[in-house]
Amino acid sequence: MGSEGPKAVTIHVTGFKKFQGVAENPTETIVNNLRGYVEKRGLPAGVTLGSCTVLETAGNGALPMLCKVLESGISKLESNCRSNEQIVWLHLGVNSGAQEFTIERQAVNEATFCCPDELGWQPQQTPIVAEDGGTSRTRETPCSTEAVYKFLKEKGYEVTISDDAGRFVCNYVYYHSLRYAEEKGHKSLFVHVPRFTKIDEDTQMQFVASLLEAIASTC
């Protein structure tokens, strides 16, 4: 009787459009260019780049598109009958004050927006998912952040691990994604990147390609 091979991994990637104070969001550029970049560079055997989606930088406004992306990943898996496949959602957001890449370990059930999102919504101390309880509830990624961190550090990238993804749209989307992934038995990870003025575009494209490899080999 033959043994099962390693799980195939499909990674869906999202980024964000502009928002107040960030006229050009690097994650929009990264996500829009990622498929072409990966096709030239290649990915390890068994790793597939799934959908690449740029979300509106809005809480409730981004949620319908996020849900569509998440559900699309599930429906494609079911239609292909690939039960041995691992689905991972990788969300990229910008931290405009950062000098390095940041792997986010968890999201918090709190929306407290420091400024209105792109659709004018500015919640304060509001639970993201009311049925999950209060704003102190957290959800942690099932991905090994330490293993991803080690992989990327060995590649020479400036990277750190964080337990605080903020309380803006990044955290809002991450919380919903972690919740959905838990329900479906899949995985979700959020990574903050700096502006291109801090780390140039080519280096960031290389980083995200390496991040896909790290996720595939460690998650």
Disulfide bonds with the S-S distance in Angstrom:
none
